């Protein structure tokens, strides 16, 4: 029970994002992913930063679109939606240009900013429920 409460508190902390800390953390993980893809190519660094990226942005989207679900389902559906958005954005950029490291970073940035903006815009509407 204590673990469930901590995860719920973490989700609420990420979803509230009062001072845009988690949005900036998400953008910094994108920068780390870019440097890792370009220079170091470490699977450990890439794995850790990708998990942080998925955790933050999946929580944002889950909080926006699946507010009435329980926290686990909300998180999983948020991550599915995040993967869908990443795929659609990547597809659009791949149609326009080749999808290389720089354009992959652009895809991550577009989806992270979209997730954060949706979370900020929908927060007042979800509070009225």
Beta strands, then each sheet from edge to edge (+ up, - down):
end
